[in-house]
Amino acid sequence: MRDPFPRVDGLLRAGSTTLEELADRYGSPLYVYDADHVRGRLEEIESAFAGVDLLVAYSVKANGSLGLLNRIGATGAGADIVSAGELHRALAAGIPGGRIVFAGVGKTTAEMEDALRAGIYAFNVESEPELWRLAGVAEGLGIPAPVALRVNPDILSPTPHEYTRTGHAASKFGIPIERAPALYAQMAGNPHLDVRGIDVHIGSQIVDPDPYRAALTEVLRVVDQLAEQGIPLEFVDLGGGYGVAYGADERRLALDELAAAVVPALRERNLRLILEPGRFVVGQAGVLVTRVLYLKESGGKTFVITDGGMTELLRPSHYGGYHRIDPVRDRPDAEVRTVDVVGPICESGDFLAQDRALPLPEPGDLLAVRTSGAYGFTMALNYNGRLRPPEVMVEGDQVHLIRHRENLDDLVRGEVIPGTS
Ligand code: LLP
């Protein structure tokens, strides 16, 4: 797909405007998204998996901002959620309950009640105690709970960071797959549970289709065994995790290769497919725009100090995540220097890039931190008294402010000084 933020006449563009204009209008740091790029990604998924009954349950945790989520839902996509908060977001964005699946290892009774009342499509249950708690909650409400087991296939997926691997036995996610047949037999006999499908999610930022193929094989083994036991399933949910390229030379997951394995196997069994992409849909559709405040030389290093840092984009600091950084206004004559791009937060781990060769910017210059649409704003923090940044969505030739910058009152909202009224 085309770059949503191409350089034209030396300036990075967004829709019919430039990142510079947007930063001048809304201030920095600032998130900018391209809604058309997001729709293009969803179409790419739809066409790769054409031929099977597909529900794309977009993973809200990647970016749950209502303006963007509304556009995603309007394409017919559903939502993968992990909390009552994300349920609230998905419903508020106009995504119907019948297109929502609910994962997460620690669902509370209150969250189960909210989701049952919202008529969600399936709970992806992650432990046996959760399953029986859910059956009890469903009984109490008189609403049978639609369920799938999230199985753990014990596959170690090669993700860039150990924090984003979820498919191996020693992770907290899912139910050991060998327990599944016996549990489904018990579920099928429980009047408060409505057995719908089976779910697996092996990690995030995976670029190799092999671990998915391995997970599919394991899951289909269970599906076939259940069919023989007279417990037919309606869907297979293969989770998300489809890797995108963060750098120019990096690989991304080839969806067609994945689809080639998945589509025939599901068609043959007349199964519906659920996919839960997050990053793949919104990652490259977003940039964080930040302004250079100061340059500083120390200990043989050059620090480019920006007004955005780990509180706006935690990925570099938390996962060692690489994000390409481009000057918003081209500086063809600038010296290329190896620098650390660091934020204003009082932590040595606060950086956007380390040892990065960049055209040396000047104070006042804007930088675009690429591929920040996923796990950018959703992981933003108020640490150090930081105001979370605004978000702008460009769509065709329109510019929408979809979130205002937080203000100082937002920062202390809900707090109480004892003894004052
Ligand atoms: N489904 C489930 C059950 C998940 O836990 C996740 C992500 C997804 C779908 C979507 O994964 P995606 O397609 O976006 O890779 N903060 C980390 C990523 C954490 C992913 C958590 N689960 C990062 O910035 O790399």
Residues whose N, C-alpha, C, O or C-beta is under 5 A from the ligand:
A	BS01	LLP	S59 A62 D80 A103 H201 G203 S204 Q205 G239 G240 G241 Y242 E276 P277 G278 R279 F280 R315 Y375
